[in-house]
Amino acid sequence: MKLIISRTSLIILLICSSFFHSQEASAFSLRDLFEQFSNKDSSPELLAKRITKGVTSEQDKALKIFNWITENIQYDVDAYIKGISKNQTLEELLKTKKGVCDDYAHLFNAMANAVGLKSRIVNGFVNRSTESQRIRDHAWNIVNIQGRSLIIDTTWGAGFYDSITKKYSAKKNISYFLAEPVDLRLTHREADEKGNPIDDPNFPFEQFKAISSNIKTLASLGFSSGDLIPLVGTPLEAKLPTAHSPDDLKIRIIRAPLKLAGLKADTVRFEINHSPSTKIFLRDGGIDVPFYTDSKGLSTLDYKTLDGSEIVLVYQVESGQYFSLLEY
């Protein structure tokens, strides 16, 4: 009678033999070996420990978890449209890999706390200014990194829902990883224990609800919320440049004027970060003036404007296509 050993059994025998004869065997445990052949993603805690193994930095741990969730959990568009909650457990979420903002926030919270990060779930409101129902309930996280309370929104970091096409586009956005709370004042408003928006005397909730899509896009590109908030709902808002969400998500405006009117033949400076393959231009009439790009991917341009100038910042991606970024 021949002894038949399956391929899987042979592999296990070889690994066990190597394990028990290795000089490093004392550094492992039978539990570690068992987990090599078990479902390592059966719980948020096991998953978090696996993907952060060997990572010591708080920020790097948070990034590992943020990346895993935004790359593996799909947004449940059907549940969002119908406004229903499936009340699934986190273990069920890891199996279905499909959920809404509550699921994203609870999963991040469980995974973060499992690896020693201090995280809490925040319930509140967001301004989705591209939708007919602009103010919606939402959930995100606040995590403590080296003594600083920062926002992580894995739902918005994973992609966005288009209310016109009724489709969800999975597209990672690192802007919602460890964001300063002040930088998300235009889009996120925390609620109190009774579910009411927390009052901000310098930025009333009624003003928060009136934020336009253009101001939100300007903020996402890098313009200061402190400069934008006083303009919401005022005649000056109409004089702001028209902003377009970039195809290159690494585009970040470091410096640019919020208006050109009144500068009167002054030289203004533009500074923009972007992907290495992207090229930035200033279009004045039919002429494209290229930016100077340094070795770190920062493009700069000092340009002398005339009162009443109408210029456009455009960028060219690797495929050769041109897109508008800011229209003055």
C-alpha positions in Angstrom: 0.0 0.0 0.0 1.5 3.3 -1.0 1.5 6.3 1.3 -0.2 9.2 -0.4 0.6 12.7 1.0 -1.3 15.7 -0.3 0.5 18.8 -1.4 -1.0 20.8 1.4 0.0 18.2 4.0 3.6 18.0 2.6 3.9 21.8 2.8 2.7 21.8 6.4 5.2 19.0 7.3 8.0 20.9 5.7 7.2 24.1 7.5 6.7 22.4 10.8 10.1 20.6 10.4 11.8 23.9 9.5 10.0 25.6 12.4 11.1 23.2 15.1 14.7 22.9 13.9 15.2 26.6 13.4 17.4 28.5 15.8 14.7 31.2 15.8 12.0 28.8 16.9 11.9 30.4 20.4 10.8 33.7 18.8 7.5 32.1 17.6 4.6 30.3 19.2 2.3 27.6 18.1 -0.4 30.2 17.8 1.7 32.2 15.3 2.1 29.0 13.3 -1.6 28.2 13.5 -2.4 31.6 12.2 -0.4 30.9 9.1 -3.1 28.4 8.0 -6.2 30.1 9.6 -8.3 33.0 8.5 -6.2 35.9 9.7 -8.9 38.4 8.7 -11.7 36.8 10.8 -11.8 39.8 13.2 -10.8 43.5 13.1 -8.3 42.8 15.9 -6.4 40.0 14.1 -6.5 41.9 10.8 -5.1 45.1 12.4 -2.3 43.2 14.1 -1.4 41.4 10.9 -1.2 44.4 8.6 0.7 46.5 11.2 3.2 43.7 12.3 6.6 45.3 12.8 5.3 48.8 12.5 6.0 51.0 15.6 5.1 54.6 14.5 1.5 55.7 15.4 1.2 57.5 12.0 2.4 54.5 10.1 0.0 52.2 11.9 -2.9 54.5 11.1 -1.9 54.7 7.5 -1.7 50.9 7.2 -5.3 50.6 8.5 -6.5 53.6 6.4 -5.0 52.0 3.3 -6.5 48.6 3.9 -10.0 49.9 4.6 -10.1 52.3 1.6 -8.7 49.6 -0.7 -10.8 46.7 0.4 -14.2 47.9 1.7 -16.7 48.9 -1.0 -19.3 51.5 -0.5 -22.8 50.1 -0.3 -24.6 52.5 -2.8 -27.9 50.6 -2.6 -28.0 51.0 1.2 -27.0 54.7 0.9 -29.7 55.5 -1.7 -32.5 53.7 0.3 -31.3 55.1 3.6 -31.2 51.7 5.3 -28.9 50.2 7.8 -28.0 46.5 7.7 -26.7 46.5 11.3 -24.0 44.1 10.3 -21.3 43.1 12.8 -17.7 43.9 12.0 -17.0 40.3 11.4 -19.8 40.2 8.8 -18.4 43.4 7.3 -15.0 41.8 6.8 -16.8 39.0 4.9 -19.1 41.1 2.7 -16.5 43.9 2.4 -19.4 46.3 1.8 -20.8 49.0 4.0 -21.7 52.7 4.6 -20.0 55.4 6.7 -21.0 53.8 10.1 -19.3 50.6 9.0 -16.2 52.3 7.8 -15.9 54.4 11.1 -16.6 51.4 13.4 -14.1 49.2 11.5 -11.3 51.8 11.7 -12.0 52.4 15.4 -11.8 48.7 16.3 -8.7 48.2 14.2 -7.0 51.3 15.5 -7.7 50.5 19.2 -6.5 46.9 18.7 -3.0 48.1 17.9 -2.7 50.7 20.6 -4.0 53.8 18.8 -6.5 56.1 20.6 -9.4 56.5 18.3 -13.1 57.5 18.7 -16.1 57.6 16.4 -17.6 61.0 15.5 -21.2 61.4 14.4 -22.2 64.6 12.7 -23.1 66.2 9.4 -21.3 66.7 6.1 -22.0 69.2 3.3 -22.1 67.2 0.1 -22.6 70.4 -2.0 -22.9 68.5 -5.3 -26.0 66.7 -4.2 -29.6 67.9 -4.0 -29.8 66.8 -0.3 -26.6 68.6 0.6 -26.5 68.1 4.4 -26.4 64.4 5.4 -25.6 62.4 8.5 -22.1 61.0 8.6 -19.6 59.2 10.7 -15.8 59.5 10.8 -13.0 59.1 13.3 -10.7 61.3 15.4 -7.4 59.6 16.3 -4.7 60.8 18.6 -1.3 60.9 16.9 1.6 62.1 19.0 -0.7 64.2 21.2 -2.6 65.7 18.2 -6.3 65.0 17.6 -6.7 64.5 13.8 -9.5 63.4 11.5 -9.6 60.2 9.5 -12.5 59.7 7.2 -12.1 56.4 5.5 -15.5 56.7 3.7 -14.5 59.9 1.9 -10.9 58.6 1.6 -12.1 55.6 -0.3 -14.0 57.4 -3.1 -17.1 59.4 -3.8 -20.7 59.0 -4.8 -22.1 60.9 -7.8 -25.7 61.8 -7.2 -26.3 62.4 -10.9 -25.0 59.1 -12.3 -26.0 57.2 -9.1 -22.6 55.5 -9.2 -19.8 55.3 -6.7 -16.2 55.8 -7.9 -13.5 54.1 -5.8 -10.7 56.6 -5.8 -8.4 56.9 -2.8 -8.1 60.5 -1.4 -5.3 60.9 1.1 -6.7 64.4 2.0 -8.9 62.6 4.5 -6.1 60.9 6.3 -4.9 62.7 9.5 -6.6 66.0 8.4 -6.5 68.9 10.8 -10.0 69.6 12.0 -9.7 73.2 10.9 -9.1 72.1 7.4 -12.4 70.2 7.2 -14.6 72.9 8.8 -16.2 73.5 5.4 -17.4 69.9 5.0 -17.6 68.2 8.4 -19.6 69.4 11.5 -19.6 67.3 14.6 -22.9 66.6 16.5 -23.5 66.6 20.2 -24.9 63.7 22.2 -28.5 64.7 21.2 -27.6 64.7 17.5 -27.6 68.5 17.1 -24.8 70.3 15.3 -22.2 71.7 17.7 -22.4 75.4 17.6 -19.5 77.4 16.2 -20.0 81.2 16.8 -17.5 82.1 14.1 -19.2 79.7 11.6 -22.9 79.2 12.3 -24.6 76.0 11.0 -26.8 78.0 8.7 -23.7 79.3 7.0 -22.2 75.8 6.9 -25.3 74.6 5.0 -24.9 77.4 2.5 -21.4 76.4 1.4 -21.2 76.1 -2.4 -19.5 73.3 -4.4 -16.9 75.8 -5.6 -15.8 76.8 -2.1 -15.6 73.2 -1.1 -13.4 72.4 -4.1 -11.2 75.4 -3.4 -10.7 74.1 0.1 -9.9 70.6 -1.1 -7.3 72.1 -3.5 -5.5 73.7 -0.5 -7.0 77.1 0.0 -7.3 78.0 3.7 -10.8 77.5 5.2 -10.1 80.6 7.4 -9.9 82.7 4.2 -12.9 81.1 2.6 -15.4 81.0 5.4 -15.9 84.8 5.7 -16.8 84.8 2.0 -19.6 82.2 2.1 -22.9 83.8 1.1 -21.4 87.3 0.4 -21.1 89.2 -2.9 -17.3 88.5 -2.7 -18.0 84.8 -3.2 -18.9 85.4 -6.8 -15.5 86.9 -7.5 -13.6 83.8 -6.4 -11.9 81.7 -9.1 -13.9 78.7 -10.4 -12.2 75.6 -9.1 -12.3 72.1 -10.7 -11.6 68.8 -8.9 -8.4 67.5 -10.3 -7.8 64.2 -12.1 -4.4 64.1 -10.4 -5.3 63.8 -6.7 -1.8 64.8 -5.7 -2.4 68.3 -6.9 -2.2 70.7 -3.9 -2.2 74.5 -4.2 0.5 75.8 -1.8 0.1 79.4 -2.9 -2.3 81.3 -5.2 -4.4 84.4 -5.0 -8.1 84.1 -4.3 -8.7 87.1 -6.6 -6.9 89.0 -9.3 -9.1 92.1 -9.4 -7.5 95.1 -7.9 -4.0 93.8 -8.1 -3.2 96.3 -10.9 -0.1 95.2 -12.8 1.2 93.3 -9.8 3.3 90.1 -9.8 1.6 87.2 -8.2 3.2 83.9 -7.2 1.7 80.4 -7.8 3.0 77.3 -6.1 1.5 73.9 -6.8 2.4 70.3 -5.8 1.5 67.5 -8.1 2.4 64.1 -9.4 5.8 63.9 -11.2 4.2 63.2 -14.6 1.8 66.2 -14.4 2.7 69.6 -16.0 1.3 72.9 -14.9 0.6 75.9 -17.2 -0.9 79.3 -16.9 -3.2 80.1 -19.9 -3.5 83.8 -20.8 -5.5 84.2 -23.9 -4.2 81.6 -26.4 -0.7 81.4 -24.8 0.3 78.7 -22.3 3.0 79.8 -19.9 4.8 76.8 -18.3 5.6 76.6 -14.6 9.1 75.9 -13.4 9.2 72.5 -11.7 11.9 71.5 -9.2 13.2 68.0 -8.4 10.6 67.6 -5.6 7.6 68.1 -7.8 6.8 71.7 -6.8 5.8 73.9 -9.7 6.1 77.7 -9.3 5.4 80.7 -11.5 5.7 84.4 -10.9 3.3 86.2 -13.2 2.6 89.8 -13.8 -1.1 90.4 -14.1 -3.2 93.3 -15.4 -6.3 94.6 -13.7 -9.2 92.6 -15.2 -7.0 89.8 -16.4 -8.8 86.5 -17.2 -6.4 83.6 -16.8 -6.7 79.9 -16.3 -4.5 77.5 -14.5 -4.4 74.2 -16.5 -2.5 71.0 -16.1 -1.5 68.2 -18.5 -1.5 64.6 -17.3 0.7 61.8 -18.5 -1.7 60.8 -21.3 -1.3 64.3 -22.8 -4.8 65.5 -21.9 -5.3 69.1 -20.6 -7.7 70.0 -17.8 -8.7 73.3 -16.1 -7.8 73.7 -12.5 -8.6 77.4 -11.7 -10.4 79.9 -13.8 -9.9 83.6 -12.8 
